[in-house]
Amino acid sequence: MLHQSLTPQDASGLLSLIGIAALFAFIFFLIRRTNLKRLEHSKTNPASAARPYPQPLSASEPGSTPNQEDIQAVREAYEQWKTAYLLLGDDGRSEFLRGETYKRGLRYQITSTSLTQGLAMFIQTQMAQDGDNSRASFERLLAHLLAHPSQKQPALSSWLSMPDLPTSPRLDPDLHAEAWILAALVTAKAQWGGLERFDLEQILQERSTALMACLREDAENQQPIFSPLLFNLISRGTPDPLWQARTETDWRKLMPLLRKTDGLPDRRQALSLLQIGLEGLLDPQNGFAERRDLVFSRLKRVPLEGLPEDELEAGFSGLASLSCCVPLSLLASNQETAKRLSTLIREAQPAKQDSLGACLRLIALMSLTGTLWIE
């Protein structure tokens, strides 16, 4: 048997490889330790919540007190929501809500949308407690949005992102999602005063300006999504008559759809009905009396026999649609619809990939307990 001896050159090369491997291991260790320190820093610097959950500022009946069992049910739904859908990014400094999973070749690809991110940020402002991790989570969700800018407006976010890809494609923004993101930033300012990692005022200004530019750019071709509550909230921080003008324009586009369709509201109608219901609950003095008959008649045409299992359209489930109807049902004179809807929503179990339905269900549950607030 022949034995090949190790030459000095071989030994030198082997030592070089070992040295490079050790260097990479050391660099990885430093990065990991830095990320862990940052996470620990956020935990050891808890934020003080100006409006800790539950804030009974919007009870469905004036003077009513939120039921403790309902409050506990919301807390449990919130914890389940975080466990099932909220994922930490590879960098340790961002978070995203997992959406649908697609098979691409031999691997599965996780997606996330700016709409679920915006709703998640809004939920964190609502559920915050003194000294908890809500603000840190809010900032990590925001970090994900900032890391995935849109193609059209870099200050806005791509409507879809792929968190586990090194580079996610830049796509157009979802303008309705952007309105929710701005609303979440405004409520974050009311809840915590400011953010630790980001300049909240600067981001608010940049995103509101960019959203306004998009609304001005192509008003005729955009999807009519009636957003009176969000646009009114945004206008308080960035006064511009276009916010109110946009609301009226979208309402005129939406009216024919509400008159003609039956069954569960599709994505466009449902998100608009959610806005109308929340405005009636949280900002009743703003008034939309001329719209109520039409939206209530649309609500009457929603089937309430059970929770449909199939998606109404891509990424929008029956649970999402029914959840959007809950705030509006609380304003109806006939409370039978509200009772049947609340039973369906309370008993519903969101699908594993339905993070949007889970977000909207959680907002619906907050509406039912009367604990939603908006600045």
HELIX and SHEET records of a PDB file:
HELIX    1   1 PRO A    8  THR A   44  1                                  37    
HELIX    2   2 GLN A   68  TYR A   85  1                                  18    
HELIX    3   3 SER A  114  MET A  127  1                                  14    
HELIX    4   4 SER A  134  LEU A  146  1                                  13    
HELIX    5   5 LEU A  175  TRP A  192  1                                  18    
HELIX    6   6 LEU A  200  GLU A  217  1                                  18    
HELIX    7   7 PRO A  228  GLY A  237  1                                  10    
HELIX    8   8 PRO A  241  LYS A  260  1                                  20    
HELIX    9   9 ARG A  267  LEU A  282  1                                  16    
HELIX   10  10 PRO A  284  ASN A  286  5                                   3    
HELIX   11  11 ALA A  289  LYS A  300  1                                  12    
HELIX   12  12 GLY A  318  SER A  329  1                                  12    
HELIX   13  13 GLU A  336  GLU A  347  1                                  12    
HELIX   14  14 SER A  355  THR A  369  1                                  15    
SHEET    1   A 2 LEU A  86  LEU A  88  0                                        
SHEET    2   A 2 GLU A  95  LEU A  97 -1                                        
SHEET    1   B 2 THR A 101  ARG A 104  0                                        
SHEET    2   B 2 ARG A 107  ILE A 110 -1                                        
SHEET    1   C 2 SER A 112  THR A 113  0                                        
SHEET    2   C 2 LEU A 160  SER A 161 -1                                        
SHEET    1   D 2 GLU A 311  GLU A 313  0                                        
SHEET    2   D 2 PHE A 316  SER A 317 -1                                        
END                                                                             
